[in-house]
Amino acid sequence: MNVDEAYAFCRAVAHKHGANFSVGFRFLPKLKRRAVYAAYSYCRWADDIVDEGSGEDAGAPLARLDEWQRELDAAYAGHPTHPITIALADALQHFAIPKSAFIALIDGCRQDMTKSRYENFDELLHYCELVAASISDISLSIFGYRNDAAIEHGRHLSTALQLTNVTRDVGDDLARDRIYVPQEDLRRFGVSDHDLFDRSESERMRALIEFQIARAESYFRAAEPLLEELDFDARFPVLLMGGVYATVLAKLKKDPLTVIRKRLSLSTLQKMLVVGTRMLRPHFV
């Protein structure tokens, strides 16, 4: 497989599995766009190994994650064998993407195989550092930025995106016996694991979800300065990626109990509206 075919493979993965992210990807210049497709696809592949192996003995997906990390080593050594890592190896010729960030992401995926509950927000925040802050570090190395303040703001944005996922996917995650909402939050609002699995549409459940939404919004607000610190050609794409997720959060805010009924997603028209509104007024929330 040649490099162009490898990038086409990554683009297909991104558009199929990362619909919310790929809205912004499309507006990047070609070199950055291809690199982001490759990096995203590597991370997505690792995540899919865990999700698709959730019904297996833990040893099988863990072994596949180990193999996928060896493929990362091969990409950095210049002899990849998979379409995704062939593209990634090419991207590494143009961008200094930290290998440690990919390894952190894989460590987060391994954690998903062994940990299904989070006692408090600090525990959840550490998980976000593995699976989300790592993505920010990868992305910023491709997007380009003016000063180191962008790193902290980028991690705020990635945490906001991950907390949005945690909130939106409450119902979906139950199918894998995972509850990312901290147990201390459940106790605070008088909601039990049993209530979640019963999909109880109570006022206590509503208050719990509203609290999660407000927490995610606070991270979006903390991330706002990022837009001024990015290279100019990456500002609008990042604005769109954050804007799409913030719009999901805004829709959940109107009906918080949606999260235990179904997985909310945006239509093509709604995503087009995100593009239009962000062109008129750059903002996440």
CYANA upper distance limits for C-alpha pairs under 8 A (distance plus 0.5 A):
  1 MET  CA      5 GLU  CA      6.68
  1 MET  CA      6 ALA  CA      7.07
  1 MET  CA     83 PRO  CA      7.61
  2 ASN  CA      6 ALA  CA      6.79
  3 VAL  CA      7 TYR  CA      6.73
  3 VAL  CA     86 ILE  CA      7.06
  3 VAL  CA     87 ALA  CA      6.40
  3 VAL  CA     90 ASP  CA      7.80
  4 ASP  CA      8 ALA  CA      6.72
  4 ASP  CA     87 ALA  CA      8.42
  5 GLU  CA      9 PHE  CA      6.76
  5 GLU  CA     83 PRO  CA      8.30
  6 ALA  CA     10 CYS  CA      6.93
  6 ALA  CA     83 PRO  CA      5.15
  6 ALA  CA     84 ILE  CA      6.67
  6 ALA  CA     86 ILE  CA      6.70
  6 ALA  CA     87 ALA  CA      5.77
  7 TYR  CA     11 ARG  CA      6.63
  7 TYR  CA     34 ARG  CA      6.86
  7 TYR  CA     37 TYR  CA      7.76
  7 TYR  CA     38 ALA  CA      7.16
  7 TYR  CA     83 PRO  CA      8.16
  7 TYR  CA     84 ILE  CA      7.86
  7 TYR  CA     87 ALA  CA      5.89
  8 ALA  CA     12 ALA  CA      6.78
  9 PHE  CA     13 VAL  CA      6.93
  9 PHE  CA     83 PRO  CA      7.22
  9 PHE  CA     84 ILE  CA      7.62
 10 CYS  CA     14 ALA  CA      6.69
 10 CYS  CA     37 TYR  CA      6.00
 10 CYS  CA     38 ALA  CA      5.98
 10 CYS  CA     41 SER  CA      6.12
 10 CYS  CA     83 PRO  CA      8.12
 10 CYS  CA     84 ILE  CA      6.45
 10 CYS  CA     87 ALA  CA      8.10
 11 ARG  CA     15 HIS  CA      6.65
 11 ARG  CA     34 ARG  CA      8.17
 11 ARG  CA     37 TYR  CA      6.06
 11 ARG  CA     38 ALA  CA      8.16
 11 ARG  CA     41 SER  CA      8.48
 12 ALA  CA     16 LYS  CA      6.54
 13 VAL  CA     17 HIS  CA      6.44
 13 VAL  CA     18 GLY  CA      8.04
 13 VAL  CA     41 SER  CA      6.62
 14 ALA  CA     18 GLY  CA      5.40
 14 ALA  CA     19 ALA  CA      7.49
 14 ALA  CA     21 PHE  CA      8.34
 14 ALA  CA     22 SER  CA      6.79
 14 ALA  CA     37 TYR  CA      6.72
 14 ALA  CA     40 TYR  CA      7.34
 14 ALA  CA     41 SER  CA      6.65
 15 HIS  CA     19 ALA  CA      5.84
 15 HIS  CA     22 SER  CA      6.40
 17 HIS  CA     44 ARG  CA      8.16
 18 GLY  CA     22 SER  CA      6.35
 19 ALA  CA     23 VAL  CA      7.10
 20 ASN  CA     24 GLY  CA      8.39
 20 ASN  CA    241 MET  CA      7.15
 20 ASN  CA    244 VAL  CA      6.77
 20 ASN  CA    245 TYR  CA      7.62
 21 PHE  CA     25 PHE  CA      7.10
 21 PHE  CA    241 MET  CA      5.89
 22 SER  CA     26 ARG  CA      6.77
 22 SER  CA    241 MET  CA      8.20
 23 VAL  CA     27 PHE  CA      8.23
 23 VAL  CA    237 PRO  CA      8.20
 23 VAL  CA    240 LEU  CA      7.31
 23 VAL  CA    241 MET  CA      7.11
 23 VAL  CA    271 LYS  CA      8.24
 24 GLY  CA     28 LEU  CA      7.84
 24 GLY  CA    236 PHE  CA      7.96
 24 GLY  CA    237 PRO  CA      4.57
 24 GLY  CA    238 VAL  CA      6.68
 24 GLY  CA    239 LEU  CA      8.06
 24 GLY  CA    240 LEU  CA      5.62
 24 GLY  CA    241 MET  CA      5.58
 25 PHE  CA     33 ARG  CA      6.36
 25 PHE  CA     36 VAL  CA      7.81
 25 PHE  CA     37 TYR  CA      8.19
 25 PHE  CA    237 PRO  CA      6.57
 26 ARG  CA     33 ARG  CA      7.42
 26 ARG  CA    237 PRO  CA      8.04
 27 PHE  CA     33 ARG  CA      8.30
 27 PHE  CA    236 PHE  CA      7.85
 27 PHE  CA    237 PRO  CA      6.01
 28 LEU  CA     32 LYS  CA      6.61
 28 LEU  CA     33 ARG  CA      5.59
 28 LEU  CA    233 ASP  CA      7.12
 28 LEU  CA    234 ALA  CA      6.72
 28 LEU  CA    237 PRO  CA      6.75
 29 PRO  CA     33 ARG  CA      6.32
 29 PRO  CA    233 ASP  CA      7.62
 30 LYS  CA     34 ARG  CA      6.49
 31 LEU  CA     35 ALA  CA      6.87
 32 LYS  CA     36 VAL  CA      6.62
 32 LYS  CA    142 ILE  CA      6.58
 32 LYS  CA    143 PHE  CA      7.24
 33 ARG  CA     37 TYR  CA      6.69
 34 ARG  CA     38 ALA  CA      6.80
 34 ARG  CA     91 ALA  CA      8.00
 35 ALA  CA     39 ALA  CA      6.70
 35 ALA  CA     87 ALA  CA      8.10
 35 ALA  CA     88 LEU  CA      7.30
 35 ALA  CA     91 ALA  CA      5.52
 35 ALA  CA    142 ILE  CA      7.57
 36 VAL  CA     40 TYR  CA      6.33
 36 VAL  CA    139 SER  CA      7.40
 36 VAL  CA    142 ILE  CA      7.59
 37 TYR  CA     41 SER  CA      6.47
 38 ALA  CA     42 TYR  CA      6.78
 38 ALA  CA     84 ILE  CA      6.45
 38 ALA  CA     85 THR  CA      7.86
 38 ALA  CA     87 ALA  CA      6.16
 38 ALA  CA     88 LEU  CA      5.62
 38 ALA  CA     91 ALA  CA      7.94
 39 ALA  CA     43 CYS  CA      7.01
 39 ALA  CA     88 LEU  CA      6.82
 39 ALA  CA    138 ILE  CA      7.93
 40 TYR  CA     44 ARG  CA      6.50
 41 SER  CA     45 TRP  CA      6.43
 41 SER  CA     84 ILE  CA      7.01
 42 TYR  CA     46 ALA  CA      7.03
 42 TYR  CA     84 ILE  CA      6.68
 42 TYR  CA     85 THR  CA      7.64
 42 TYR  CA     88 LEU  CA      8.42
 43 CYS  CA     47 ASP  CA      6.84
 43 CYS  CA    102 PHE  CA      7.75
 43 CYS  CA    105 LEU  CA      7.50
 43 CYS  CA    106 ILE  CA      8.28
 44 ARG  CA     48 ASP  CA      6.63
 45 TRP  CA     49 ILE  CA      6.81
 46 ALA  CA     50 VAL  CA      7.33
 46 ALA  CA     65 LEU  CA      7.02
 46 ALA  CA     68 TRP  CA      7.63
 46 ALA  CA    106 ILE  CA      7.08
 46 ALA  CA    109 CYS  CA      7.42
 47 ASP  CA     51 ASP  CA      6.84
 47 ASP  CA    109 CYS  CA      6.65
 48 ASP  CA     52 GLU  CA      6.16
 48 ASP  CA     53 GLY  CA      8.49
 49 ILE  CA     53 GLY  CA      6.46
 49 ILE  CA     61 PRO  CA      6.50
 49 ILE  CA     64 ARG  CA      7.49
 49 ILE  CA     65 LEU  CA      7.43
 50 VAL  CA     54 SER  CA      6.55
 50 VAL  CA     61 PRO  CA      6.47
 50 VAL  CA     62 LEU  CA      8.39
 50 VAL  CA    109 CYS  CA      6.95
 50 VAL  CA    110 ARG  CA      8.19
 50 VAL  CA    112 ASP  CA      7.70
 50 VAL  CA    113 MET  CA      7.31
 53 GLY  CA     57 ASP  CA      8.44
 53 GLY  CA     58 ALA  CA      8.21
 53 GLY  CA     60 ALA  CA      7.90
 53 GLY  CA     61 PRO  CA      6.02
 54 SER  CA     58 ALA  CA      8.08
 54 SER  CA     61 PRO  CA      8.49
 54 SER  CA    113 MET  CA      7.98
 54 SER  CA    176 ARG  CA      7.07
 56 GLU  CA     60 ALA  CA      7.34
 56 GLU  CA     61 PRO  CA      8.10
 57 ASP  CA     61 PRO  CA      8.33
 58 ALA  CA     62 LEU  CA      6.76
 58 ALA  CA    113 MET  CA      6.81
 58 ALA  CA    114 THR  CA      8.35
 59 GLY  CA     63 ALA  CA      6.52
 60 ALA  CA     64 ARG  CA      6.92
 61 PRO  CA     65 LEU  CA      6.61
 62 LEU  CA     66 ASP  CA      6.76
 62 LEU  CA    110 ARG  CA      7.08
 62 LEU  CA    113 MET  CA      8.13
 63 ALA  CA     67 GLU  CA      6.79
 64 ARG  CA     68 TRP  CA      6.60
 65 LEU  CA     69 GLN  CA      6.64
 65 LEU  CA    106 ILE  CA      7.60
 65 LEU  CA    110 ARG  CA      8.06
 66 ASP  CA     70 ARG  CA      6.84
 67 GLU  CA     71 GLU  CA      6.88
 68 TRP  CA     72 LEU  CA      6.94
 69 GLN  CA     73 ASP  CA      6.93
 69 GLN  CA    103 ILE  CA      7.84
 69 GLN  CA    106 ILE  CA      7.94
 70 ARG  CA     74 ALA  CA      6.79
 71 GLU  CA     75 ALA  CA      6.77
 71 GLU  CA     80 PRO  CA      6.90
 71 GLU  CA     81 THR  CA      7.86
 71 GLU  CA     82 HIS  CA      8.07
 71 GLU  CA     85 THR  CA      7.49
 72 LEU  CA     76 TYR  CA      6.88
 72 LEU  CA     80 PRO  CA      8.29
 72 LEU  CA     85 THR  CA      7.33
 73 ASP  CA     77 ALA  CA      6.57
 74 ALA  CA     78 GLY  CA      6.56
 74 ALA  CA     79 HIS  CA      5.69
 74 ALA  CA     80 PRO  CA      5.39
 74 ALA  CA     81 THR  CA      8.28
 74 ALA  CA     85 THR  CA      8.49
 75 ALA  CA     79 HIS  CA      6.30
 75 ALA  CA     80 PRO  CA      5.16
 75 ALA  CA     85 THR  CA      6.02
 75 ALA  CA     86 ILE  CA      7.29
 75 ALA  CA     88 LEU  CA      7.16
 75 ALA  CA     89 ALA  CA      5.33
 76 TYR  CA     89 ALA  CA      6.80
 76 TYR  CA     92 LEU  CA      8.07
 76 TYR  CA     99 LYS  CA      8.36
 78 GLY  CA     89 ALA  CA      6.76
 79 HIS  CA     86 ILE  CA      8.48
 80 PRO  CA     85 THR  CA      6.06
 80 PRO  CA     86 ILE  CA      5.85
 80 PRO  CA     89 ALA  CA      7.55
 81 THR  CA     85 THR  CA      7.36
 81 THR  CA     86 ILE  CA      7.01
 82 HIS  CA     86 ILE  CA      6.48
 83 PRO  CA     87 ALA  CA      6.88
 84 ILE  CA     88 LEU  CA      6.67
 85 THR  CA     89 ALA  CA      6.30
 86 ILE  CA     90 ASP  CA      6.97
 87 ALA  CA     91 ALA  CA      6.76
 88 LEU  CA     92 LEU  CA      6.71
 89 ALA  CA     93 GLN  CA      7.41
 90 ASP  CA     94 HIS  CA      7.91
 91 ALA  CA     95 PHE  CA      6.68
 92 LEU  CA     96 ALA  CA      6.64
 92 LEU  CA     97 ILE  CA      7.02
 95 PHE  CA    141 SER  CA      7.09
 95 PHE  CA    142 ILE  CA      6.41
 96 ALA  CA    141 SER  CA      6.75
 96 ALA  CA    142 ILE  CA      8.19
 97 ILE  CA    138 ILE  CA      6.15
 97 ILE  CA    141 SER  CA      6.01
 97 ILE  CA    142 ILE  CA      7.56
 98 PRO  CA    102 PHE  CA      7.87
 98 PRO  CA    137 ASP  CA      8.02
 98 PRO  CA    138 ILE  CA      7.01
 98 PRO  CA    141 SER  CA      8.22
 99 LYS  CA    103 ILE  CA      6.97
100 SER  CA    104 ALA  CA      6.64
101 ALA  CA    105 LEU  CA      6.83
101 ALA  CA    134 SER  CA      5.11
101 ALA  CA    135 ILE  CA      7.48
101 ALA  CA    137 ASP  CA      7.07
101 ALA  CA    138 ILE  CA      6.89
102 PHE  CA    106 ILE  CA      6.86
102 PHE  CA    134 SER  CA      7.26
102 PHE  CA    135 ILE  CA      8.33
102 PHE  CA    138 ILE  CA      8.22
103 ILE  CA    107 ASP  CA      6.66
104 ALA  CA    108 GLY  CA      6.77
104 ALA  CA    130 LEU  CA      5.51
104 ALA  CA    131 VAL  CA      7.42
104 ALA  CA    134 SER  CA      6.80
105 LEU  CA    109 CYS  CA      6.89
105 LEU  CA    130 LEU  CA      5.71
105 LEU  CA    131 VAL  CA      5.18
105 LEU  CA    132 ALA  CA      8.11
105 LEU  CA    134 SER  CA      6.61
105 LEU  CA    135 ILE  CA      8.07
106 ILE  CA    110 ARG  CA      6.71
106 ILE  CA    131 VAL  CA      8.29
107 ASP  CA    111 GLN  CA      6.72
107 ASP  CA    130 LEU  CA      7.31
108 GLY  CA    112 ASP  CA      6.97
108 GLY  CA    127 TYR  CA      6.83
108 GLY  CA    130 LEU  CA      5.57
108 GLY  CA    131 VAL  CA      5.91
109 CYS  CA    113 MET  CA      7.41
109 CYS  CA    131 VAL  CA      7.97
110 ARG  CA    114 THR  CA      7.46
111 GLN  CA    115 LYS  CA      6.14
112 ASP  CA    116 SER  CA      7.10
116 SER  CA    177 ASP  CA      7.19
116 SER  CA    178 ARG  CA      5.06
116 SER  CA    179 ILE  CA      6.52
116 SER  CA    180 TYR  CA      7.66
117 ARG  CA    178 ARG  CA      6.92
117 ARG  CA    179 ILE  CA      5.87
117 ARG  CA    180 TYR  CA      6.50
117 ARG  CA    181 VAL  CA      8.40
117 ARG  CA    182 PRO  CA      7.76
117 ARG  CA    183 GLN  CA      7.80
118 TYR  CA    123 GLU  CA      6.40
118 TYR  CA    124 LEU  CA      6.51
118 TYR  CA    179 ILE  CA      7.87
118 TYR  CA    180 TYR  CA      6.49
118 TYR  CA    181 VAL  CA      7.44
118 TYR  CA    182 PRO  CA      5.45
118 TYR  CA    183 GLN  CA      6.58
119 GLU  CA    123 GLU  CA      7.14
119 GLU  CA    182 PRO  CA      5.76
119 GLU  CA    183 GLN  CA      5.29
119 GLU  CA    184 GLU  CA      6.52
120 ASN  CA    124 LEU  CA      7.15
120 ASN  CA    182 PRO  CA      5.30
120 ASN  CA    183 GLN  CA      6.60
120 ASN  CA    184 GLU  CA      5.95
120 ASN  CA    185 ASP  CA      7.92
121 PHE  CA    125 LEU  CA      6.39
121 PHE  CA    182 PRO  CA      6.29
121 PHE  CA    184 GLU  CA      8.45
122 ASP  CA    126 HIS  CA      6.75
123 GLU  CA    127 TYR  CA      7.00
124 LEU  CA    128 CYS  CA      6.74
124 LEU  CA    180 TYR  CA      7.54
124 LEU  CA    181 VAL  CA      8.41
124 LEU  CA    182 PRO  CA      7.44
125 LEU  CA    129 GLU  CA      6.72
125 LEU  CA    159 THR  CA      8.40
126 HIS  CA    130 LEU  CA      7.03
127 TYR  CA    131 VAL  CA      6.82
128 CYS  CA    132 ALA  CA      5.53
128 CYS  CA    133 ALA  CA      6.90
128 CYS  CA    159 THR  CA      6.54
128 CYS  CA    162 GLN  CA      7.10
129 GLU  CA    133 ALA  CA      5.06
129 GLU  CA    134 SER  CA      6.91
129 GLU  CA    155 ARG  CA      8.49
129 GLU  CA    159 THR  CA      8.11
130 LEU  CA    134 SER  CA      6.31
131 VAL  CA    135 ILE  CA      7.25
132 ALA  CA    136 SER  CA      6.95
132 ALA  CA    155 ARG  CA      7.96
132 ALA  CA    158 SER  CA      5.72
132 ALA  CA    159 THR  CA      6.52
132 ALA  CA    161 LEU  CA      8.39
132 ALA  CA    162 GLN  CA      6.79
133 ALA  CA    137 ASP  CA      6.81
133 ALA  CA    154 GLY  CA      8.18
133 ALA  CA    155 ARG  CA      5.42
133 ALA  CA    156 HIS  CA      8.49
133 ALA  CA    158 SER  CA      6.24
133 ALA  CA    159 THR  CA      7.19
134 SER  CA    138 ILE  CA      6.79
135 ILE  CA    139 SER  CA      6.50
135 ILE  CA    158 SER  CA      7.69
136 SER  CA    140 LEU  CA      6.48
136 SER  CA    151 ILE  CA      8.27
136 SER  CA    154 GLY  CA      6.17
136 SER  CA    155 ARG  CA      6.29
136 SER  CA    157 LEU  CA      8.42
136 SER  CA    158 SER  CA      6.38
137 ASP  CA    141 SER  CA      6.80
137 ASP  CA    151 ILE  CA      7.59
137 ASP  CA    154 GLY  CA      8.15
137 ASP  CA    155 ARG  CA      8.19
138 ILE  CA    142 ILE  CA      7.33
139 SER  CA    143 PHE  CA      6.49
140 LEU  CA    144 GLY  CA      6.06
140 LEU  CA    145 TYR  CA      7.33
140 LEU  CA    151 ILE  CA      8.03
140 LEU  CA    154 GLY  CA      8.04
143 PHE  CA    230 LEU  CA      7.49
143 PHE  CA    231 ASP  CA      7.05
143 PHE  CA    233 ASP  CA      8.42
143 PHE  CA    234 ALA  CA      6.03
144 GLY  CA    230 LEU  CA      6.49
144 GLY  CA    231 ASP  CA      5.72
144 GLY  CA    234 ALA  CA      8.08
145 TYR  CA    150 ALA  CA      7.08
145 TYR  CA    229 GLU  CA      6.06
145 TYR  CA    230 LEU  CA      4.62
145 TYR  CA    231 ASP  CA      5.54
146 ARG  CA    150 ALA  CA      7.98
146 ARG  CA    229 GLU  CA      5.83
146 ARG  CA    230 LEU  CA      6.61
146 ARG  CA    231 ASP  CA      7.23
147 ASN  CA    229 GLU  CA      7.17
148 ASP  CA    152 GLU  CA      8.13
149 ALA  CA    153 HIS  CA      7.03
149 ALA  CA    229 GLU  CA      8.19
150 ALA  CA    154 GLY  CA      6.23
150 ALA  CA    225 PRO  CA      8.48
150 ALA  CA    226 LEU  CA      6.04
150 ALA  CA    229 GLU  CA      6.29
150 ALA  CA    230 LEU  CA      7.66
151 ILE  CA    155 ARG  CA      6.75
152 GLU  CA    156 HIS  CA      6.85
153 HIS  CA    157 LEU  CA      6.84
153 HIS  CA    222 ALA  CA      7.34
153 HIS  CA    223 ALA  CA      5.24
153 HIS  CA    224 GLU  CA      8.01
153 HIS  CA    225 PRO  CA      7.27
153 HIS  CA    226 LEU  CA      5.82
154 GLY  CA    158 SER  CA      6.72
154 GLY  CA    223 ALA  CA      7.01
154 GLY  CA    226 LEU  CA      6.80
155 ARG  CA    159 THR  CA      6.49
155 ARG  CA    223 ALA  CA      8.36
156 HIS  CA    160 ALA  CA      6.66
156 HIS  CA    219 TYR  CA      5.93
156 HIS  CA    220 PHE  CA      7.36
156 HIS  CA    222 ALA  CA      6.78
156 HIS  CA    223 ALA  CA      5.68
157 LEU  CA    161 LEU  CA      6.77
157 LEU  CA    219 TYR  CA      6.89
157 LEU  CA    220 PHE  CA      6.25
157 LEU  CA    222 ALA  CA      8.18
157 LEU  CA    223 ALA  CA      5.56
157 LEU  CA    242 GLY  CA      7.74
158 SER  CA    162 GLN  CA      6.69
159 THR  CA    163 LEU  CA      6.50
159 THR  CA    216 ALA  CA      8.23
159 THR  CA    219 TYR  CA      7.25
160 ALA  CA    164 THR  CA      6.60
160 ALA  CA    216 ALA  CA      5.45
160 ALA  CA    217 GLU  CA      7.39
160 ALA  CA    218 SER  CA      8.33
160 ALA  CA    219 TYR  CA      5.47
160 ALA  CA    220 PHE  CA      5.95
161 LEU  CA    165 ASN  CA      6.80
161 LEU  CA    216 ALA  CA      8.13
161 LEU  CA    242 GLY  CA      7.75
161 LEU  CA    245 TYR  CA      6.86
162 GLN  CA    166 VAL  CA      6.68
163 LEU  CA    167 THR  CA      6.67
163 LEU  CA    212 GLN  CA      8.09
163 LEU  CA    215 ARG  CA      8.36
163 LEU  CA    216 ALA  CA      5.92
164 THR  CA    168 ARG  CA      6.46
164 THR  CA    213 ILE  CA      7.70
164 THR  CA    216 ALA  CA      6.55
164 THR  CA    245 TYR  CA      7.41
164 THR  CA    246 ALA  CA      8.39
164 THR  CA    248 VAL  CA      8.32
164 THR  CA    249 LEU  CA      6.89
165 ASN  CA    169 ASP  CA      6.23
166 VAL  CA    170 VAL  CA      6.70
166 VAL  CA    180 TYR  CA      6.78
166 VAL  CA    181 VAL  CA      7.52
167 THR  CA    181 VAL  CA      8.10
167 THR  CA    209 ILE  CA      7.47
167 THR  CA    212 GLN  CA      6.86
167 THR  CA    213 ILE  CA      7.43
167 THR  CA    259 VAL  CA      7.49
168 ARG  CA    249 LEU  CA      8.32
168 ARG  CA    252 LEU  CA      8.07
168 ARG  CA    259 VAL  CA      5.85
168 ARG  CA    263 ARG  CA      6.88
168 ARG  CA    264 LEU  CA      7.15
169 ASP  CA    173 ASP  CA      6.39
169 ASP  CA    259 VAL  CA      6.91
169 ASP  CA    263 ARG  CA      6.66
170 VAL  CA    174 LEU  CA      7.16
170 VAL  CA    179 ILE  CA      7.51
170 VAL  CA    180 TYR  CA      8.16
170 VAL  CA    181 VAL  CA      8.31
170 VAL  CA    259 VAL  CA      6.35
170 VAL  CA    260 ILE  CA      6.74
171 GLY  CA    175 ALA  CA      7.92
171 GLY  CA    196 LEU  CA      8.37
171 GLY  CA    199 ARG  CA      8.34
171 GLY  CA    259 VAL  CA      6.29
171 GLY  CA    260 ILE  CA      4.97
171 GLY  CA    261 ARG  CA      7.17
171 GLY  CA    262 LYS  CA      7.15
171 GLY  CA    263 ARG  CA      7.72
172 ASP  CA    176 ARG  CA      8.16
172 ASP  CA    260 ILE  CA      8.47
172 ASP  CA    262 LYS  CA      8.05
172 ASP  CA    263 ARG  CA      7.33
173 ASP  CA    177 ASP  CA      6.96
173 ASP  CA    178 ARG  CA      5.67
173 ASP  CA    179 ILE  CA      7.01
174 LEU  CA    178 ARG  CA      5.88
174 LEU  CA    179 ILE  CA      7.05
174 LEU  CA    196 LEU  CA      8.37
174 LEU  CA    197 PHE  CA      7.18
181 VAL  CA    185 ASP  CA      7.50
181 VAL  CA    186 LEU  CA      7.92
181 VAL  CA    212 GLN  CA      8.39
182 PRO  CA    186 LEU  CA      7.16
183 GLN  CA    187 ARG  CA      6.80
184 GLU  CA    188 ARG  CA      6.58
185 ASP  CA    189 PHE  CA      6.89
185 ASP  CA    208 LEU  CA      7.57
186 LEU  CA    190 GLY  CA      6.48
186 LEU  CA    191 VAL  CA      5.31
186 LEU  CA    192 SER  CA      6.62
186 LEU  CA    193 ASP  CA      8.44
186 LEU  CA    208 LEU  CA      7.43
187 ARG  CA    191 VAL  CA      6.48
187 ARG  CA    192 SER  CA      7.54
189 PHE  CA    204 ARG  CA      6.19
189 PHE  CA    205 MET  CA      7.89
189 PHE  CA    207 ALA  CA      7.41
189 PHE  CA    208 LEU  CA      6.36
190 GLY  CA    204 ARG  CA      6.86
191 VAL  CA    195 ASP  CA      6.61
191 VAL  CA    196 LEU  CA      8.05
191 VAL  CA    204 ARG  CA      6.98
191 VAL  CA    205 MET  CA      6.87
191 VAL  CA    208 LEU  CA      8.27
192 SER  CA    196 LEU  CA      7.12
193 ASP  CA    197 PHE  CA      6.87
194 HIS  CA    198 ASP  CA      6.54
195 ASP  CA    199 ARG  CA      6.47
195 ASP  CA    200 SER  CA      5.86
196 LEU  CA    200 SER  CA      6.82
196 LEU  CA    260 ILE  CA      8.07
199 ARG  CA    260 ILE  CA      6.18
199 ARG  CA    261 ARG  CA      7.90
200 SER  CA    205 MET  CA      7.61
201 GLU  CA    205 MET  CA      6.79
201 GLU  CA    206 ARG  CA      7.72
201 GLU  CA    257 LEU  CA      7.01
202 SER  CA    206 ARG  CA      6.83
203 GLU  CA    207 ALA  CA      6.63
204 ARG  CA    208 LEU  CA      6.70
205 MET  CA    209 ILE  CA      6.81
205 MET  CA    257 LEU  CA      7.92
206 ARG  CA    210 GLU  CA      6.60
206 ARG  CA    256 PRO  CA      6.43
206 ARG  CA    257 LEU  CA      6.44
207 ALA  CA    211 PHE  CA      6.68
208 LEU  CA    212 GLN  CA      7.06
209 ILE  CA    213 ILE  CA      6.75
209 ILE  CA    256 PRO  CA      6.40
209 ILE  CA    257 LEU  CA      7.83
210 GLU  CA    214 ALA  CA      6.71
210 GLU  CA    253 LYS  CA      7.34
210 GLU  CA    256 PRO  CA      6.82
211 PHE  CA    215 ARG  CA      6.77
212 GLN  CA    216 ALA  CA      6.84
213 ILE  CA    217 GLU  CA      6.71
213 ILE  CA    249 LEU  CA      7.09
213 ILE  CA    252 LEU  CA      8.29
213 ILE  CA    253 LYS  CA      7.37
214 ALA  CA    218 SER  CA      6.81
215 ARG  CA    219 TYR  CA      7.30
216 ALA  CA    220 PHE  CA      7.03
217 GLU  CA    221 ARG  CA      6.81
217 GLU  CA    246 ALA  CA      8.13
217 GLU  CA    249 LEU  CA      8.36
217 GLU  CA    285 VAL  CA      7.64
218 SER  CA    222 ALA  CA      6.78
219 TYR  CA    223 ALA  CA      6.70
220 PHE  CA    224 GLU  CA      7.08
220 PHE  CA    242 GLY  CA      8.36
220 PHE  CA    246 ALA  CA      8.11
220 PHE  CA    284 PHE  CA      6.84
220 PHE  CA    285 VAL  CA      7.11
221 ARG  CA    284 PHE  CA      7.81
221 ARG  CA    285 VAL  CA      7.33
224 GLU  CA    283 HIS  CA      7.45
224 GLU  CA    284 PHE  CA      7.23
225 PRO  CA    229 GLU  CA      7.51
226 LEU  CA    230 LEU  CA      6.99
227 LEU  CA    235 ARG  CA      6.03
227 LEU  CA    238 VAL  CA      8.03
227 LEU  CA    239 LEU  CA      7.59
228 GLU  CA    235 ARG  CA      8.06
230 LEU  CA    234 ALA  CA      6.82
230 LEU  CA    235 ARG  CA      6.42
231 ASP  CA    235 ARG  CA      7.13
233 ASP  CA    237 PRO  CA      8.43
234 ALA  CA    238 VAL  CA      6.71
235 ARG  CA    239 LEU  CA      6.55
236 PHE  CA    240 LEU  CA      6.64
237 PRO  CA    241 MET  CA      6.79
238 VAL  CA    242 GLY  CA      6.63
239 LEU  CA    243 GLY  CA      6.28
239 LEU  CA    278 ARG  CA      7.68
239 LEU  CA    282 PRO  CA      7.47
239 LEU  CA    283 HIS  CA      7.43
239 LEU  CA    284 PHE  CA      7.10
240 LEU  CA    244 VAL  CA      6.47
240 LEU  CA    274 VAL  CA      7.49
240 LEU  CA    275 VAL  CA      6.89
240 LEU  CA    278 ARG  CA      7.56
241 MET  CA    245 TYR  CA      7.13
242 GLY  CA    246 ALA  CA      6.54
242 GLY  CA    284 PHE  CA      6.15
243 GLY  CA    247 THR  CA      6.49
243 GLY  CA    274 VAL  CA      6.89
243 GLY  CA    278 ARG  CA      7.84
243 GLY  CA    283 HIS  CA      7.67
243 GLY  CA    284 PHE  CA      5.35
243 GLY  CA    285 VAL  CA      7.61
244 VAL  CA    248 VAL  CA      6.91
244 VAL  CA    271 LYS  CA      7.16
244 VAL  CA    274 VAL  CA      6.84
245 TYR  CA    249 LEU  CA      6.83
246 ALA  CA    250 ALA  CA      6.65
246 ALA  CA    284 PHE  CA      6.60
246 ALA  CA    285 VAL  CA      6.33
247 THR  CA    251 LYS  CA      6.71
247 THR  CA    274 VAL  CA      8.03
247 THR  CA    285 VAL  CA      8.26
248 VAL  CA    252 LEU  CA      6.79
248 VAL  CA    264 LEU  CA      7.85
248 VAL  CA    265 SER  CA      7.49
248 VAL  CA    266 LEU  CA      7.49
249 LEU  CA    253 LYS  CA      6.64
250 ALA  CA    254 LYS  CA      7.26
251 LYS  CA    255 ASP  CA      7.46
252 LEU  CA    256 PRO  CA      5.42
252 LEU  CA    257 LEU  CA      8.31
252 LEU  CA    258 THR  CA      7.21
252 LEU  CA    259 VAL  CA      8.03
252 LEU  CA    264 LEU  CA      8.39
257 LEU  CA    261 ARG  CA      7.45
258 THR  CA    262 LYS  CA      6.55
258 THR  CA    263 ARG  CA      8.05
258 THR  CA    264 LEU  CA      7.74
259 VAL  CA    263 ARG  CA      6.65
259 VAL  CA    264 LEU  CA      7.62
266 LEU  CA    270 GLN  CA      6.27
266 LEU  CA    271 LYS  CA      6.90
267 SER  CA    271 LYS  CA      6.82
268 THR  CA    272 MET  CA      6.73
269 LEU  CA    273 LEU  CA      6.79
270 GLN  CA    274 VAL  CA      6.92
271 LYS  CA    275 VAL  CA      6.98
272 MET  CA    276 GLY  CA      6.82
273 LEU  CA    277 THR  CA      6.51
274 VAL  CA    278 ARG  CA      6.51
275 VAL  CA    279 MET  CA      6.72
276 GLY  CA    280 LEU  CA      7.02
277 THR  CA    281 ARG  CA      6.61
277 THR  CA    282 PRO  CA      8.28
278 ARG  CA    282 PRO  CA      5.24
278 ARG  CA    283 HIS  CA      6.89
